Amino acid sequence: MSMQPKPWPEVPDATARVARKAFRKGSLAMRARDELGTWYRDADFAVAYGVRGAPGEVPGAAGDGHGAAVR
C-alpha cells in the first residue's frame, strides 16, 4: 500500500451553498470541517506508508464525509 500526499480538496462554492440550504443548522461533518479545518495532513502519515503499491485510504479521509466511515 502506498500514499501520495495531497492537500484536502476545497468544497466548491455551489456545493457549500446547497449544503447550507439543505442543512440550515449544519451537519456534524460540516460543523467539524468548518470548526476544525484539516484534521490530519497526509504528509504527517507519509512515513507509515510504502512508496510502492496500490494507493491506500488517507487517514484524514476516514471522517471527513468522503470516506466510508461516514457513508
Jmol script that loads the backbone (N, CA, C; Angstrom):
load data "model"
ATOM      1  N   MET A   1       0.847  -1.160   0.000  1.00  0.00           N
ATOM      2  CA  MET A   1       0.000   0.000   0.000  1.00  0.00           C
ATOM      3  C   MET A   1       0.898   1.229   0.000  1.00  0.00           C
ATOM      4  N   SER A   2       0.501   2.240  -0.737  1.00  0.00           N
ATOM      5  CA  SER A   2       1.272   3.474  -0.796  1.00  0.00           C
ATOM      6  C   SER A   2       0.343   4.669  -0.608  1.00  0.00           C
ATOM      7  N   MET A   3       0.953   5.838  -0.449  1.00  0.00           N
ATOM      8  CA  MET A   3       0.171   7.067  -0.325  1.00  0.00           C
ATOM      9  C   MET A   3       0.902   8.174  -1.051  1.00  0.00           C
ATOM     10  N   GLN A   4       0.158   8.924  -1.813  1.00  0.00           N
ATOM     11  CA  GLN A   4       0.692  10.117  -2.453  1.00  0.00           C
ATOM     12  C   GLN A   4       0.048  11.301  -1.718  1.00  0.00           C
ATOM     13  N   PRO A   5       0.797  11.960  -0.815  1.00  0.00           N
ATOM     14  CA  PRO A   5       0.207  13.043  -0.013  1.00  0.00           C
ATOM     15  C   PRO A   5      -0.400  14.138  -0.887  1.00  0.00           C
ATOM     16  N   LYS A   6      -1.619  14.549  -0.532  1.00  0.00           N
ATOM     17  CA  LYS A   6      -2.330  15.617  -1.232  1.00  0.00           C
ATOM     18  C   LYS A   6      -3.006  16.504  -0.198  1.00  0.00           C
ATOM     19  N   PRO A   7      -3.180  17.785  -0.516  1.00  0.00           N
ATOM     20  CA  PRO A   7      -3.941  18.638   0.406  1.00  0.00           C
ATOM     21  C   PRO A   7      -5.422  18.303   0.334  1.00  0.00           C
ATOM     22  N   TRP A   8      -6.161  18.660   1.365  1.00  0.00           N
ATOM     23  CA  TRP A   8      -7.607  18.444   1.352  1.00  0.00           C
ATOM     24  C   TRP A   8      -8.208  19.251   0.223  1.00  0.00           C
ATOM     25  N   PRO A   9      -9.189  18.690  -0.472  1.00  0.00           N
ATOM     26  CA  PRO A   9      -9.839  19.460  -1.540  1.00  0.00           C
ATOM     27  C   PRO A   9     -10.728  20.554  -0.957  1.00  0.00           C
ATOM     28  N   GLU A  10     -10.815  21.662  -1.660  1.00  0.00           N
ATOM     29  CA  GLU A  10     -11.722  22.729  -1.256  1.00  0.00           C
ATOM     30  C   GLU A  10     -13.142  22.341  -1.652  1.00  0.00           C
ATOM     31  N   VAL A  11     -14.104  22.737  -0.861  1.00  0.00           N
ATOM     32  CA  VAL A  11     -15.506  22.479  -1.191  1.00  0.00           C
ATOM     33  C   VAL A  11     -15.938  23.537  -2.203  1.00  0.00           C
ATOM     34  N   PRO A  12     -16.453  23.105  -3.361  1.00  0.00           N
ATOM     35  CA  PRO A  12     -16.907  24.090  -4.348  1.00  0.00           C
ATOM     36  C   PRO A  12     -17.997  25.000  -3.762  1.00  0.00           C
ATOM     37  N   ASP A  13     -18.006  26.265  -4.175  1.00  0.00           N
ATOM     38  CA  ASP A  13     -18.969  27.237  -3.651  1.00  0.00           C
ATOM     39  C   ASP A  13     -20.409  26.778  -3.836  1.00  0.00           C
ATOM     40  N   ALA A  14     -20.729  26.238  -5.015  1.00  0.00           N
ATOM     41  CA  ALA A  14     -22.103  25.786  -5.275  1.00  0.00           C
ATOM     42  C   ALA A  14     -22.482  24.655  -4.326  1.00  0.00           C
ATOM     43  N   THR A  15     -21.559  23.751  -4.051  1.00  0.00           N
ATOM     44  CA  THR A  15     -21.816  22.641  -3.129  1.00  0.00           C
ATOM     45  C   THR A  15     -22.065  23.167  -1.718  1.00  0.00           C
ATOM     46  N   ALA A  16     -21.256  24.129  -1.295  1.00  0.00           N
ATOM     47  CA  ALA A  16     -21.423  24.708   0.044  1.00  0.00           C
ATOM     48  C   ALA A  16     -22.774  25.405   0.174  1.00  0.00           C
ATOM     49  N   ARG A  17     -23.195  26.137  -0.858  1.00  0.00           N
ATOM     50  CA  ARG A  17     -24.499  26.819  -0.824  1.00  0.00           C
ATOM     51  C   ARG A  17     -25.649  25.818  -0.700  1.00  0.00           C
ATOM     52  N   VAL A  18     -25.606  24.762  -1.509  1.00  0.00           N
ATOM     53  CA  VAL A  18     -26.666  23.747  -1.475  1.00  0.00           C
ATOM     54  C   VAL A  18     -26.684  23.053  -0.112  1.00  0.00           C
ATOM     55  N   ALA A  19     -25.521  22.715   0.403  1.00  0.00           N
ATOM     56  CA  ALA A  19     -25.442  22.027   1.700  1.00  0.00           C
ATOM     57  C   ALA A  19     -25.988  22.904   2.815  1.00  0.00           C
ATOM     58  N   ARG A  20     -25.686  24.196   2.785  1.00  0.00           N
ATOM     59  CA  ARG A  20     -26.167  25.088   3.833  1.00  0.00           C
ATOM     60  C   ARG A  20     -27.682  25.292   3.751  1.00  0.00           C
ATOM     61  N   LYS A  21     -28.241  25.246   2.534  1.00  0.00           N
ATOM     62  CA  LYS A  21     -29.701  25.339   2.402  1.00  0.00           C
ATOM     63  C   LYS A  21     -30.366  24.042   2.866  1.00  0.00           C
ATOM     64  N   ALA A  22     -29.759  22.907   2.565  1.00  0.00           N
ATOM     65  CA  ALA A  22     -30.320  21.617   2.952  1.00  0.00           C
ATOM     66  C   ALA A  22     -30.196  21.370   4.455  1.00  0.00           C
ATOM     67  N   PHE A  23     -29.112  21.829   5.044  1.00  0.00           N
ATOM     68  CA  PHE A  23     -28.843  21.628   6.475  1.00  0.00           C
ATOM     69  C   PHE A  23     -28.643  22.992   7.123  1.00  0.00           C
ATOM     70  N   ARG A  24     -29.730  23.669   7.433  1.00  0.00           N
ATOM     71  CA  ARG A  24     -29.645  25.041   7.961  1.00  0.00           C
ATOM     72  C   ARG A  24     -28.790  25.126   9.234  1.00  0.00           C
ATOM     73  N   LYS A  25     -28.856  24.115  10.084  1.00  0.00           N
ATOM     74  CA  LYS A  25     -28.041  24.099  11.299  1.00  0.00           C
ATOM     75  C   LYS A  25     -26.693  23.440  11.050  1.00  0.00           C
ATOM     76  N   GLY A  26     -26.495  22.920   9.853  1.00  0.00           N
ATOM     77  CA  GLY A  26     -25.260  22.214   9.535  1.00  0.00           C
ATOM     78  C   GLY A  26     -25.348  20.762   9.987  1.00  0.00           C
ATOM     79  N   SER A  27     -24.548  19.936   9.381  1.00  0.00           N
ATOM     80  CA  SER A  27     -24.454  18.537   9.803  1.00  0.00           C
ATOM     81  C   SER A  27     -23.191  18.396  10.643  1.00  0.00           C
ATOM     82  N   LEU A  28     -23.034  17.259  11.265  1.00  0.00           N
ATOM     83  CA  LEU A  28     -21.839  17.026  12.073  1.00  0.00           C
ATOM     84  C   LEU A  28     -20.575  17.176  11.223  1.00  0.00           C
ATOM     85  N   ALA A  29     -20.576  16.581  10.031  1.00  0.00           N
ATOM     86  CA  ALA A  29     -19.401  16.671   9.164  1.00  0.00           C
ATOM     87  C   ALA A  29     -19.122  18.109   8.738  1.00  0.00           C
ATOM     88  N   MET A  30     -20.171  18.869   8.436  1.00  0.00           N
ATOM     89  CA  MET A  30     -19.986  20.268   8.028  1.00  0.00           C
ATOM     90  C   MET A  30     -19.417  21.098   9.178  1.00  0.00           C
ATOM     91  N   ARG A  31     -19.996  20.928  10.358  1.00  0.00           N
ATOM     92  CA  ARG A  31     -19.519  21.705  11.514  1.00  0.00           C
ATOM     93  C   ARG A  31     -18.083  21.337  11.865  1.00  0.00           C
ATOM     94  N   ALA A  32     -17.769  20.045  11.802  1.00  0.00           N
ATOM     95  CA  ALA A  32     -16.410  19.612  12.134  1.00  0.00           C
ATOM     96  C   ALA A  32     -15.401  20.229  11.172  1.00  0.00           C
ATOM     97  N   ARG A  33     -15.697  20.196   9.881  1.00  0.00           N
ATOM     98  CA  ARG A  33     -14.754  20.761   8.914  1.00  0.00           C
ATOM     99  C   ARG A  33     -14.661  22.275   9.078  1.00  0.00           C
ATOM    100  N   ASP A  34     -15.792  22.937   9.297  1.00  0.00           N
ATOM    101  CA  ASP A  34     -15.785  24.391   9.466  1.00  0.00           C
ATOM    102  C   ASP A  34     -14.997  24.805  10.707  1.00  0.00           C
ATOM    103  N   GLU A  35     -15.168  24.071  11.802  1.00  0.00           N
ATOM    104  CA  GLU A  35     -14.540  24.458  13.059  1.00  0.00           C
ATOM    105  C   GLU A  35     -13.114  23.940  13.207  1.00  0.00           C
ATOM    106  N   LEU A  36     -12.858  22.747  12.705  1.00  0.00           N
ATOM    107  CA  LEU A  36     -11.541  22.143  12.902  1.00  0.00           C
ATOM    108  C   LEU A  36     -10.614  22.291  11.701  1.00  0.00           C
ATOM    109  N   GLY A  37     -11.186  22.522  10.529  1.00  0.00           N
ATOM    110  CA  GLY A  37     -10.351  22.597   9.331  1.00  0.00           C
ATOM    111  C   GLY A  37      -9.772  21.237   9.015  1.00  0.00           C
ATOM    112  N   THR A  38      -8.550  21.214   8.570  1.00  0.00           N
ATOM    113  CA  THR A  38      -7.879  19.961   8.243  1.00  0.00           C
ATOM    114  C   THR A  38      -7.555  19.212   9.527  1.00  0.00           C
ATOM    115  N   TRP A  39      -8.080  18.005   9.640  1.00  0.00           N
ATOM    116  CA  TRP A  39      -7.835  17.214  10.843  1.00  0.00           C
ATOM    117  C   TRP A  39      -6.436  16.630  10.825  1.00  0.00           C
ATOM    118  N   TYR A  40      -6.101  16.037   9.707  1.00  0.00           N
ATOM    119  CA  TYR A  40      -4.792  15.408   9.543  1.00  0.00           C
ATOM    120  C   TYR A  40      -4.248  15.795   8.175  1.00  0.00           C
ATOM    121  N   ARG A  41      -2.983  16.057   8.118  1.00  0.00           N
ATOM    122  CA  ARG A  41      -2.338  16.284   6.825  1.00  0.00           C
ATOM    123  C   ARG A  41      -1.735  14.964   6.387  1.00  0.00           C
ATOM    124  N   ASP A  42      -1.903  14.635   5.102  1.00  0.00           N
ATOM    125  CA  ASP A  42      -1.348  13.387   4.578  1.00  0.00           C
ATOM    126  C   ASP A  42       0.145  13.280   4.863  1.00  0.00           C
ATOM    127  N   ALA A  43       0.849  14.380   4.714  1.00  0.00           N
ATOM    128  CA  ALA A  43       2.300  14.363   4.892  1.00  0.00           C
ATOM    129  C   ALA A  43       2.703  13.889   6.297  1.00  0.00           C
ATOM    130  N   ASP A  44       1.846  14.123   7.287  1.00  0.00           N
ATOM    131  CA  ASP A  44       2.147  13.693   8.657  1.00  0.00           C
ATOM    132  C   ASP A  44       2.210  12.167   8.782  1.00  0.00           C
ATOM    133  N   PHE A  45       1.558  11.455   7.854  1.00  0.00           N
ATOM    134  CA  PHE A  45       1.487  10.000   7.917  1.00  0.00           C
ATOM    135  C   PHE A  45       2.265   9.324   6.798  1.00  0.00           C
ATOM    136  N   ALA A  46       2.940  10.082   5.971  1.00  0.00           N
ATOM    137  CA  ALA A  46       3.618   9.524   4.795  1.00  0.00           C
ATOM    138  C   ALA A  46       4.628   8.441   5.170  1.00  0.00           C
ATOM    139  N   VAL A  47       5.305   8.584   6.300  1.00  0.00           N
ATOM    140  CA  VAL A  47       6.310   7.596   6.684  1.00  0.00           C
ATOM    141  C   VAL A  47       5.691   6.242   7.031  1.00  0.00           C
ATOM    142  N   ALA A  48       4.397   6.218   7.324  1.00  0.00           N
ATOM    143  CA  ALA A  48       3.728   4.958   7.665  1.00  0.00           C
ATOM    144  C   ALA A  48       3.321   4.157   6.434  1.00  0.00           C
ATOM    145  N   TYR A  49       3.432   4.758   5.255  1.00  0.00           N
ATOM    146  CA  TYR A  49       3.035   4.111   4.004  1.00  0.00           C
ATOM    147  C   TYR A  49       4.265   3.813   3.162  1.00  0.00           C
ATOM    148  N   GLY A  50       4.155   2.782   2.358  1.00  0.00           N
ATOM    149  CA  GLY A  50       5.221   2.454   1.421  1.00  0.00           C
ATOM    150  C   GLY A  50       5.250   3.433   0.252  1.00  0.00           C
ATOM    151  N   VAL A  51       6.290   3.336  -0.549  1.00  0.00           N
ATOM    152  CA  VAL A  51       6.392   4.196  -1.725  1.00  0.00           C
ATOM    153  C   VAL A  51       5.902   3.468  -2.974  1.00  0.00           C
ATOM    154  N   ARG A  52       5.668   2.171  -2.858  1.00  0.00           N
ATOM    155  CA  ARG A  52       5.164   1.396  -3.992  1.00  0.00           C
ATOM    156  C   ARG A  52       3.873   0.708  -3.584  1.00  0.00           C
ATOM    157  N   GLY A  53       3.116   0.285  -4.567  1.00  0.00           N
ATOM    158  CA  GLY A  53       1.889  -0.450  -4.296  1.00  0.00           C
ATOM    159  C   GLY A  53       0.654   0.375  -4.586  1.00  0.00           C
ATOM    160  N   ALA A  54      -0.493  -0.268  -4.405  1.00  0.00           N
ATOM    161  CA  ALA A  54      -1.767   0.400  -4.657  1.00  0.00           C
ATOM    162  C   ALA A  54      -1.981   1.513  -3.633  1.00  0.00           C
ATOM    163  N   PRO A  55      -2.610   2.606  -4.037  1.00  0.00           N
ATOM    164  CA  PRO A  55      -2.863   3.701  -3.092  1.00  0.00           C
ATOM    165  C   PRO A  55      -3.770   3.265  -1.949  1.00  0.00           C
ATOM    166  N   GLY A  56      -3.448   3.704  -0.763  1.00  0.00           N
ATOM    167  CA  GLY A  56      -4.280   3.416   0.404  1.00  0.00           C
ATOM    168  C   GLY A  56      -5.167   4.597   0.722  1.00  0.00           C
ATOM    169  N   GLU A  57      -6.152   4.382   1.570  1.00  0.00           N
ATOM    170  CA  GLU A  57      -7.023   5.465   2.023  1.00  0.00           C
ATOM    171  C   GLU A  57      -6.229   6.345   2.976  1.00  0.00           C
ATOM    172  N   VAL A  58      -6.274   7.635   2.776  1.00  0.00           N
ATOM    173  CA  VAL A  58      -5.518   8.540   3.636  1.00  0.00           C
ATOM    174  C   VAL A  58      -6.208   8.661   4.987  1.00  0.00           C
ATOM    175  N   PRO A  59      -5.462   8.809   6.074  1.00  0.00           N
ATOM    176  CA  PRO A  59      -6.048   8.817   7.419  1.00  0.00           C
ATOM    177  C   PRO A  59      -7.099   9.899   7.620  1.00  0.00           C
ATOM    178  N   GLY A  60      -6.895  11.074   7.101  1.00  0.00           N
ATOM    179  CA  GLY A  60      -7.833  12.164   7.325  1.00  0.00           C
ATOM    180  C   GLY A  60      -9.157  12.003   6.614  1.00  0.00           C
ATOM    181  N   ALA A  61      -9.245  11.108   5.646  1.00  0.00           N
ATOM    182  CA  ALA A  61     -10.488  10.928   4.893  1.00  0.00           C
ATOM    183  C   ALA A  61     -11.481  10.037   5.614  1.00  0.00           C
ATOM    184  N   ALA A  62     -11.082   9.394   6.679  1.00  0.00           N
ATOM    185  CA  ALA A  62     -11.968   8.453   7.352  1.00  0.00           C
ATOM    186  C   ALA A  62     -13.203   9.116   7.940  1.00  0.00           C
ATOM    187  N   GLY A  63     -13.110  10.365   8.365  1.00  0.00           N
ATOM    188  CA  GLY A  63     -14.264  11.014   8.976  1.00  0.00           C
ATOM    189  C   GLY A  63     -14.625  12.339   8.362  1.00  0.00           C
ATOM    190  N   ASP A  64     -14.235  12.573   7.132  1.00  0.00           N
ATOM    191  CA  ASP A  64     -14.477  13.884   6.521  1.00  0.00           C
ATOM    192  C   ASP A  64     -15.690  13.948   5.623  1.00  0.00           C
ATOM    193  N   GLY A  65     -16.487  12.894   5.588  1.00  0.00           N
ATOM    194  CA  GLY A  65     -17.648  12.899   4.717  1.00  0.00           C
ATOM    195  C   GLY A  65     -17.343  12.292   3.360  1.00  0.00           C
ATOM    196  N   HIS A  66     -16.081  12.033   3.071  1.00  0.00           N
ATOM    197  CA  HIS A  66     -15.699  11.417   1.811  1.00  0.00           C
ATOM    198  C   HIS A  66     -15.322   9.953   2.003  1.00  0.00           C
ATOM    199  N   GLY A  67     -14.992   9.573   3.216  1.00  0.00           N
ATOM    200  CA  GLY A  67     -14.572   8.199   3.487  1.00  0.00           C
ATOM    201  C   GLY A  67     -15.742   7.305   3.811  1.00  0.00           C
ATOM    202  N   ALA A  68     -15.505   6.022   3.777  1.00  0.00           N
ATOM    203  CA  ALA A  68     -16.556   5.040   4.018  1.00  0.00           C
ATOM    204  C   ALA A  68     -17.088   5.099   5.440  1.00  0.00           C
ATOM    205  N   ALA A  69     -16.321   5.629   6.379  1.00  0.00           N
ATOM    206  CA  ALA A  69     -16.748   5.661   7.774  1.00  0.00           C
ATOM    207  C   ALA A  69     -17.995   6.513   7.982  1.00  0.00           C
ATOM    208  N   VAL A  70     -18.240   7.474   7.123  1.00  0.00           N
ATOM    209  CA  VAL A  70     -19.376   8.375   7.304  1.00  0.00           C
ATOM    210  C   VAL A  70     -20.548   7.993   6.426  1.00  0.00           C
ATOM    211  N   ARG A  71     -20.297   7.239   5.396  1.00  0.00           N
ATOM    212  CA  ARG A  71     -21.363   6.895   4.439  1.00  0.00           C
ATOM    213  C   ARG A  71     -22.378   5.976   4.989  1.00  0.00           C
TER     214      ARG A  71
END
end "model"
wireframe off; spacefill off
backbone 0.3
color backbone group
